[in-house]
Amino acid sequence: MQKVFSSEGLSQLRLLVGQKGNLDSLIKGVAIDVSACDLEDAKTLPVNMPLLQVADPGDDNRVKDDADNAVILHQSLVGMTARAAANPRLWSTFAFKHYQDYMLKRWPLTDAKDEAKAVDKINDRYFLKRIGHKGYFRHGVARLWWTAHMTANMDEADLAKRYELTRFAFSRQEYQFGIFLRKFGASQYVSRAILSYFMTNVARIEEAIEATYESDKGFVEFIRFANKHMNIYGSVYVLDVLTREKIHSLMERDAKVFYGSAWPDA
């Protein structure tokens, strides 16, 4: 049976990580021994946890395996509820007990400018620093499961189609930052609606970019613009009660404002 850190074990872990020698090891990318921290049974976790990998730990390539890892983890934990996945002890267990080597490759501490920055990154990516949905999408492992949970179509029998939106959500980091870290990103319905608009209109966005010849009208800039305005719409509308068509029409209006005459007809 799998085990997770108990409340006492999590406190022990924090003290262990804070010790100078252990902190230095983590900053150097060397895993530390956490076996002395108290554990308790977790009946809902699989006996064998799946392998998560970072095939190329180079600065620009660490993100390439995120989508695959998210699908693998979500499939393995398919029976886990959102309530169970809100447990910070679970994600600290994953970060330090099951996936410490993965974490040190995907979220290395070697690039921290000083020890204080390294500690802040550990609290943010390895422990669950923030309470609420923003914390889940900042945590190095939790963000994988939660992104899949928010985007997977579990009614779809075909595996590729089931996780089509999940993979798209990892295709650009700006989708993670611009959607799931905003207030409306806590809504599964709204997140899916926004992502589906971008996914459906990739070709039109690229066509508009080609037609503008403006350096500040790129894909990332439009994602930021559209999500910023969706945040504003959230102060006027209750986004969760809008139809998907209405959300898409608001985004279509944003595209026309952003790209002007370069925005192609549907």
N, C-alpha and C positions, 0 to 999 in steps of 0.2 A: 504493500500500500504506500502511495506517495505521502509525503509529509510537507508541511509548510512551517515557517517560523511561527512560534507562539508569540503572544504579546510580549512576554519576557524575553523570548529569543530575539525579537526585533530590536528591543532595547539593547540587548547584548551585542547584536550586530552593529548597531550604530556606534557603540563604544569601541568595538573591534576595528571598524573602518577608520575611526578617528585617531587610532594610535599611530604615532609618527612612522614607525617602520612599515606598517601595513599601508598607510597612505602613500608613502614613497614607492612601495611596490606597485600599487595600482596606477600611479602616475607614470611609472616606467612600463606599464602594460603587462605586469606580472600578476597572475591570479593569487588571491590569498585564501588561506584555509578558514572556512567558516563552520567547520563541523562541530565546534564547541558550543554553538548557539542552539538554544532549546527549540525543539520541533514538536509539532502535534499532527495527528492523522488528518489527511484530507481525502475523504472517500470519493469525491467527484473527479479527481484527477486521474488520468490514465497511468497505468503502471510504468509504461515506457514513454518518456517524453520525446517528441520529435526533434530532429537535428535542425538547428538554425545555423546558417552559414553566411559568411561574407567572403565571397570568392576572391575579390580584389579589394584589399583594405586601403588602397590609394585614396587620397583626399576626395577626388571627384567621382570615385567609383563605389564608394561604400553603400550608396543608395540602391544600387542595381538589383540587389537580392531582396529588397523590402517586400515587394509584391508576392514573390514566391514564399517567403517566410511567413507572411501574413496568412496566406491560404493554407499552408501546412499547419500552422499553429491553430487556426480556427477550426480546421477539420478535426484535429486531434482533441480539441476542447469543445466540440460541437454541442455537447449537452450542458455546457456551463451557462448559467443565467447572467444577465446584466448585474443583478444584485450581488451574486458571488464574485463577479469580476470587478466589483467596486472595492474589494478588500485590499488595502495597501500591503498587508503581510504577504498576500499571494504574489504580487509583482516584485516585492523585494526578494522573495524566495527564488523566483525565476531569474532575477538579475544577478544574484550572488551564488545560488546553489546549482541551478541547472544550466544557466547561460552566461556565466561570468566571462568565459573566453570569447563568446560572441560579442558581449557588451564591450569588452576591451578593444575589439576590432572595429565594431560599428560606431561606438561612442568613446573613442580613445581620450585619455586624460593628458596625453603627451603634448597636446596643443594648448593646454591651459597656460596662461601667462605667468601665473604664480599659484602657490598652494591654496590661497583663498578661492581663486577661480576654479580650481580642481574640486574643492569641497562643494562649491555651489553647483557644479555640474553633476557631481555624485548625487546630491540631494534632489536635483531636477530629473536626471535620467535614470538613476539606479534605485533611489528611493522614490516614493510618491510625494513629492514636495507640495504640490497644490491639491486642494480638495475640490472635487467636482470634475466635470468632463475635460477641462483644460489640462488637469494633471494627468489624466489617462493618455492624452495625445502628446504629452511631453515625455512620458516615461518610455525608455528604450524598448521594452518588450510589450508593455500594455498597449502602446499605439498600434502594434501589429494586429492584435486580437480585436481591439475596439474599432479600428477602421474596417476590418472585415465584418464585424458585427453590424456596423452601421450601414454597410453597402451591399452585403451579399443577399441575393434573392434565394432564400431557402426553399421556396416553392418550385424552383427550377431543378429538374432532374439532371440535366446536362451540367457537368462540373465546370466546364469552360464558361458557359453562359451564366452560371450561378455567381461566379466571381468576376464577371466581366467589368462591373463597375468598381469593384475592389481594386483590380489591377490598374484601372484608369486613374483611380484616386492616388496611386503611387507613381503615376507616370510623370508628374511634375510636383516638386516639393511645395510649390505655391498652393496647390490644392489643400495640402495638409495645413499649412500656415493660415491660408485665407479662409478656409471653411471651418475646419474642426476646432480651431482655437478661438473662433468668434462665438458670441452668445448663441446665434442661431445654429451653430454647429452641434449643439446638444440635442437637436431634433433629428431623428433618423429620417423622417419624411422630408424635411426641408433640405437636408444634406444631399439626399438622393436626387431630389428635384434639380438642385443646382448643378451637381455633377453630371446628371444626364443631359442638361442643356449644353454644357461644355463638350461632352463626348459626342453629341449629335452634330455639333457645329464646328468641329475642328477644321474641316476643309474651308468653311466660309471665313473663319478667323484668319487662317493662313492666307487666303486669297486677299482679304482686306489688308493684311500686313504688307503683302507684295505691292498693293496698289497705293499705299500711303507714302512710302519712301521716308517715313519719319522714324527716327531711332527710338522715340519714346512711345511708340504705338505697337510694341511687340506683344507677344502672347502673355508673358508674365505681367506686363503693365495692365493689360485688359482684365486679367484675372483679379488683380488687386482692385482695379476700378469697379468692376462688377460686384465684388464681395463687399467693398466699402459701401456701395449704394444699397446692397441688400441689407446691410446693417441699419442703414437709414430707414429703409422701408419697414424694418421691424419695429420702428417707433411709431409707425402710422397704421400698419396692418398687423393682425395676428397671423403670422406666416403659416402656422400649422393648419389653419382653416382655409387657406387659399388652395385652389386647385393647382395641380402641376402646370396646367396650361396658363394660369394667371402668373405663376412664378416665372415661367418661361417668357411670357409677354413682357414682364418687367425687365428681364435680362435682355430681351430683344431691343427694347427701348434704349437700354444702356449701351448696347453695341452700336446702335445708330448714332447716339450722341458721341461716343468715343471715336468711332471711325468715320463719321460723317458720310459723305457721298461715296467713300470707298467701300462701305458695307454692302455686300451683295444681297440680292433678293434670295429668299429661301427657295 
